[in-house]
Amino acid sequence: MKRLQDRIAIITGGARGIGLATATRFAEEGATVVIWDVNPDEGQKALDTLSEKGLTGHFMPVNVTDGTATEKAAEAVMAAHGRIDILINNAGITRDARLVKMTSEQFDQVIDVNLKGVFNCTKAVVPAMIVNNFGRIVNTSSVVGLYGNFGQTNYVATKAGVIGMSKVWARELGKHRITVNAVAPGFIATEMVLTVPEKVIEGLNARTPLGRLGQPEEIANTYLFLCSEEASFITGTVISVDGGLTI
C-alpha cells in the first residue's frame, strides 16, 4: 500500500519548485493530486512533467488571494472527487527591500499571497475535512519566519504569521482528526534561489553545516511524512528542514 493511496491532495503553488516536487512525490505515493496555481501555462507544464514520469494530476487556475475563487475551487474539487484529504499551502512570493525602501504595495502583495492566501485556502477546504472527520494541512513557513532576515520585513511577517495560524488551527481542528503543521525550509535550490549571484550561494553553503542547498524533493518528503499515517499524532508543530542552518 502506498502511503497516500487514494487521498485527494490540493497543492497550492504546485506548478514548479517545491510545489511541483511535492505533486510528483504525492502522485508517486498514490494520491490524486490537484494543483492550484495562478499561471495556466506553468500548470500545463507541470502536468506534462508528471505525465513524462508516468504520473497524472489535475490543474486548476486559482488565485489564492481571492477568497471567492478558493471557495469555488474547493467546491469543484469536492464535486469531482467527493472529498478533500490534504492541503499543502505552498504558494508564496517575495518582494524584498529594506524597511526604509519597502513600499506599501510590496508589503501588501506579499501579505496577500503568503498569509491571506493560506487563510483563504484553508478556510475553503476545512468544511469538507470536518464532514469527513479527517484532514492533513501543511503550511509552508521558512527559517526566516523563526529568526528574521535582512530586507524581508514583509516575507518574514507572513512566515511568522503562518506559524501562528498553524498553532491556532491545530487547537481548533484537532477534535475533527485534522492535523495542522508548518514546515520551515532553509535555502532550497529552487528557481527563486538559483537566480541570486554565485557568491551569495557559496556564502549560504558555507553557513550551512551540511554545506549545500536543500533540494525541493527534501521538502516534499517532509510534507509527505506529515500527511502520512506515520505522523498521525503530530500537530501544531514546526519542522525546520534547513541542513542545520539555524543551529
KAWODA-V314351 format. One record per residue. N is the residue number from 1. RES is the residue in one letter. SS is DSSP state (~ for helix, > for strand, _ for the rest). PSI is psi in whole degrees, 0 to 359 (none if undefined). D_LAST is the distance of its C-alpha to the last C-alpha in Angstrom with 1 decimal. Layout:
# KAWODA-V314351
N & RES & SS & PSI & D_LAST
N & RES & SS & PSI & D_LAST
This chain:
# KAWODA-V314351
1 & M & _ & 129 & 36.8
2 & K & _ & 155 & 34.2
3 & R & _ & 334 & 31.2
4 & L & _ & 30 & 32.2
5 & Q & _ & 123 & 36.0
6 & D & _ & 9 & 38.1
7 & R & _ & 147 & 35.4
8 & I & > & 116 & 35.9
9 & A & > & 125 & 32.7
10 & I & > & 131 & 32.4
11 & I & > & 113 & 29.7
12 & T & > & 149 & 29.7
13 & G & _ & 34 & 29.0
14 & G & _ & 8 & 29.7
15 & A & _ & 344 & 31.7
16 & R & _ & 175 & 29.1
17 & G & ~ & 222 & 25.5
18 & I & ~ & 323 & 23.2
19 & G & ~ & 316 & 26.2
20 & L & ~ & 321 & 28.6
21 & A & ~ & 322 & 26.3
22 & T & ~ & 316 & 26.1
23 & A & ~ & 317 & 29.9
24 & T & ~ & 312 & 30.4
25 & R & ~ & 318 & 28.3
26 & F & ~ & 319 & 29.8
27 & A & ~ & 321 & 33.3
28 & E & ~ & 329 & 32.8
29 & E & _ & 16 & 32.1
30 & G & _ & 2 & 35.3
31 & A & _ & 150 & 34.4
32 & T & > & 114 & 36.8
33 & V & > & 129 & 34.6
34 & V & > & 112 & 35.6
35 & I & > & 125 & 33.9
36 & W & > & 121 & 34.1
37 & D & > & 154 & 33.8
38 & V & _ & 342 & 35.6
39 & N & _ & 107 & 36.8
40 & P & ~ & 323 & 39.6
41 & D & ~ & 315 & 39.7
42 & E & ~ & 325 & 36.0
43 & G & ~ & 318 & 36.7
44 & Q & ~ & 321 & 39.6
45 & K & ~ & 322 & 37.5
46 & A & ~ & 316 & 35.0
47 & L & ~ & 322 & 37.8
48 & D & ~ & 320 & 39.2
49 & T & ~ & 317 & 35.9
50 & L & ~ & 316 & 36.0
51 & S & ~ & 321 & 39.6
52 & E & ~ & 335 & 39.1
53 & K & _ & 10 & 37.0
54 & G & _ & 22 & 39.6
55 & L & _ & 160 & 37.8
56 & T & _ & 157 & 39.1
57 & G & _ & 176 & 37.7
58 & H & > & 146 & 39.1
59 & F & > & 138 & 38.4
60 & M & > & 127 & 39.2
61 & P & > & 113 & 39.0
62 & V & _ & 128 & 37.2
63 & N & _ & 109 & 36.1
64 & V & _ & 344 & 33.4
65 & T & _ & 349 & 34.2
66 & D & _ & 105 & 37.7
67 & G & ~ & 322 & 37.9
68 & T & ~ & 319 & 41.4
69 & A & ~ & 319 & 40.4
70 & T & ~ & 324 & 37.5
71 & E & ~ & 315 & 40.0
72 & K & ~ & 322 & 42.6
73 & A & ~ & 319 & 40.2
74 & A & ~ & 320 & 39.1
75 & E & ~ & 322 & 42.8
76 & A & ~ & 321 & 43.5
77 & V & ~ & 318 & 40.9
78 & M & ~ & 318 & 42.5
79 & A & ~ & 324 & 45.9
80 & A & ~ & 326 & 45.0
81 & H & ~ & 348 & 42.9
82 & G & _ & 346 & 43.7
83 & R & _ & 169 & 40.2
84 & I & _ & 119 & 36.6
85 & D & _ & 325 & 34.0
86 & I & > & 138 & 30.8
87 & L & > & 122 & 29.4
88 & I & > & 107 & 26.4
89 & N & > & 87 & 25.9
90 & N & _ & 340 & 24.5
91 & A & _ & 137 & 26.7
92 & G & _ & 156 & 25.1
93 & I & _ & 166 & 25.9
94 & T & _ & 148 & 24.6
95 & R & _ & 76 & 26.8
96 & D & _ & 144 & 24.7
97 & A & > & 152 & 26.1
98 & R & _ & 155 & 25.4
99 & L & _ & 313 & 26.6
100 & V & _ & 345 & 29.8
101 & K & _ & 344 & 30.6
102 & M & _ & 133 & 29.6
103 & T & _ & 161 & 32.7
104 & S & ~ & 325 & 33.5
105 & E & ~ & 316 & 34.2
106 & Q & ~ & 317 & 30.7
107 & F & ~ & 311 & 29.2
108 & D & ~ & 321 & 31.6
109 & Q & ~ & 315 & 31.2
110 & V & ~ & 319 & 27.5
111 & I & ~ & 317 & 28.0
112 & D & ~ & 317 & 30.9
113 & V & ~ & 306 & 29.2
114 & N & ~ & 333 & 25.6
115 & L & ~ & 302 & 26.4
116 & K & ~ & 326 & 30.1
117 & G & ~ & 319 & 30.2
118 & V & ~ & 317 & 27.9
119 & F & ~ & 311 & 30.2
120 & N & ~ & 312 & 33.3
121 & C & ~ & 318 & 32.4
122 & T & ~ & 315 & 31.2
123 & K & ~ & 327 & 34.3
124 & A & ~ & 325 & 36.5
125 & V & ~ & 339 & 35.5
126 & V & ~ & 321 & 34.8
127 & P & ~ & 320 & 38.6
128 & A & ~ & 321 & 39.1
129 & M & ~ & 321 & 36.2
130 & I & ~ & 316 & 37.7
131 & V & ~ & 321 & 41.1
132 & N & ~ & 350 & 39.7
133 & N & _ & 41 & 37.7
134 & F & _ & 143 & 34.7
135 & G & > & 152 & 31.8
136 & R & > & 119 & 28.3
137 & I & > & 126 & 26.6
138 & V & > & 125 & 23.3
139 & N & > & 133 & 22.2
140 & T & > & 112 & 20.0
141 & S & _ & 218 & 17.5
142 & S & _ & 156 & 14.6
143 & V & ~ & 333 & 11.0
144 & V & ~ & 338 & 13.2
145 & G & ~ & 339 & 15.0
146 & L & ~ & 327 & 12.1
147 & Y & ~ & 357 & 11.1
148 & G & _ & 165 & 14.3
149 & N & _ & 138 & 15.5
150 & F & _ & 132 & 18.3
151 & G & _ & 14 & 21.6
152 & Q & > & 45 & 20.8
153 & T & ~ & 311 & 22.3
154 & N & ~ & 312 & 24.1
155 & Y & ~ & 314 & 21.5
156 & V & ~ & 319 & 18.7
157 & A & ~ & 319 & 21.5
158 & T & ~ & 319 & 22.4
159 & K & ~ & 328 & 19.0
160 & A & ~ & 320 & 18.4
161 & G & ~ & 323 & 22.0
162 & V & ~ & 320 & 21.6
163 & I & ~ & 315 & 19.1
164 & G & ~ & 315 & 21.7
165 & M & ~ & 322 & 24.6
166 & S & ~ & 319 & 23.0
167 & K & ~ & 321 & 22.8
168 & V & ~ & 312 & 26.4
169 & W & ~ & 327 & 27.7
170 & A & ~ & 320 & 26.2
171 & R & ~ & 316 & 28.3
172 & E & ~ & 326 & 31.3
173 & L & ~ & 354 & 31.6
174 & G & ~ & 324 & 30.6
175 & K & ~ & 345 & 34.3
176 & H & ~ & 15 & 35.2
177 & R & _ & 34 & 32.8
178 & I & > & 121 & 30.7
179 & T & > & 146 & 26.9
180 & V & > & 120 & 24.7
181 & N & > & 163 & 21.0
182 & A & > & 147 & 18.5
183 & V & > & 134 & 16.3
184 & A & > & 90 & 13.6
185 & P & > & 151 & 13.6
186 & G & _ & 221 & 11.7
187 & F & _ & 118 & 14.2
188 & I & > & 143 & 17.0
189 & A & _ & 70 & 20.1
190 & T & _ & 174 & 22.6
191 & E & _ & 322 & 25.7
192 & M & _ & 313 & 24.0
193 & V & ~ & 322 & 21.1
194 & L & ~ & 356 & 23.4
195 & T & ~ & 348 & 25.8
196 & V & _ & 159 & 23.7
197 & P & _ & 151 & 24.7
198 & E & ~ & 323 & 23.8
199 & K & ~ & 325 & 22.3
200 & V & ~ & 318 & 19.8
201 & I & ~ & 316 & 18.9
202 & E & ~ & 321 & 18.6
203 & G & ~ & 320 & 16.2
204 & L & ~ & 318 & 13.9
205 & N & ~ & 320 & 14.1
206 & A & ~ & 329 & 13.4
207 & R & ~ & 346 & 10.1
208 & T & _ & 121 & 9.0
209 & P & _ & 324 & 8.6
210 & L & _ & 353 & 11.4
211 & G & _ & 22 & 13.4
212 & R & _ & 168 & 15.0
213 & L & _ & 154 & 15.5
214 & G & > & 162 & 15.7
215 & Q & _ & 146 & 19.2
216 & P & ~ & 325 & 21.0
217 & E & ~ & 333 & 22.1
218 & E & ~ & 328 & 18.6
219 & I & ~ & 318 & 18.4
220 & A & ~ & 321 & 22.0
221 & N & ~ & 328 & 21.5
222 & T & ~ & 318 & 19.0
223 & Y & ~ & 316 & 21.8
224 & L & ~ & 313 & 24.3
225 & F & ~ & 312 & 22.7
226 & L & ~ & 337 & 22.5
227 & C & ~ & 355 & 26.1
228 & S & _ & 170 & 27.4
229 & E & ~ & 338 & 29.1
230 & E & ~ & 338 & 26.3
231 & A & ~ & 26 & 24.2
232 & S & _ & 343 & 27.2
233 & F & _ & 19 & 25.8
234 & I & _ & 119 & 22.5
235 & T & _ & 150 & 23.0
236 & G & _ & 18 & 21.4
237 & T & _ & 166 & 17.8
238 & V & > & 122 & 15.0
239 & I & > & 118 & 13.4
240 & S & > & 129 & 10.5
241 & V & > & 87 & 11.5
242 & D & _ & 13 & 9.5
243 & G & _ & 18 & 9.2
244 & G & _ & 10 & 5.5
245 & L & _ & 323 & 5.8
246 & T & _ & 13 & 3.8
247 & I & _ & none & 0.0
